[in-house]
Amino acid sequence: MSVRKRSYRYVGPDELRAAIRPGGVGSPIGRAADLDSWIAEQSAVELDEPFTFVADTDGLLRPAPRRSEHVACAGGAPVLSAGEISFVREAGRWAVGDVTNHSTGYCPDVASWRAVAHALDRAGLGHPSGFTHEVVFRRCPGCRERGIVREDDFVCVFCGGDLPQVWNLDPAG
């Protein structure tokens, strides 16, 4: 029996939807050779920064240059996770150095790590045991703003209201 994975719909600003192109700008990485080819196409400047990424609903990692919006990376489609990722060379192969769920467009829960780990394992990429920096997103029930919880302070920075303890950005997702 397969376990249904939570997918995340885009919940960010509508004006960023203009960046969406059919198929998305993220490159599907199904194996280590795909990442080798994709990295060879990146500039030295791009390699010095983390990349934007999504884990798509097919379970593939899709990285894109950092200046890309997550919604553009995914082609506007729902994702299993989204964030930023950097790669390092280890023993002559690419591996993940740092990876976060920092995407203010999809606002994925920290539990989305399982989907990221699955995509990285599928591609044969070494990786940390979890997000190297976890971002906790919540929507304020009072003012409806999206926000980041810092230092376990579940208070809305916009209106001062209490934020829920459980992820609530897109209950329909």
ABEGO torsion letter per residue (X at the ends): XBBBBBBBBBABBAAAAAABBBGEABBBBABAAAAAAAAAABBAAAAABBBBBBBBAAGBBBBBBAABBAAAAAGGBBBABBEBBBBBBBGGBBBBABBBABBAAAGBBAAAAAAAAAAAAAAGBBBBABBABBBBBBBBAAAGBBBBBBGGBBBBAAAGBBBBABBAABAAX
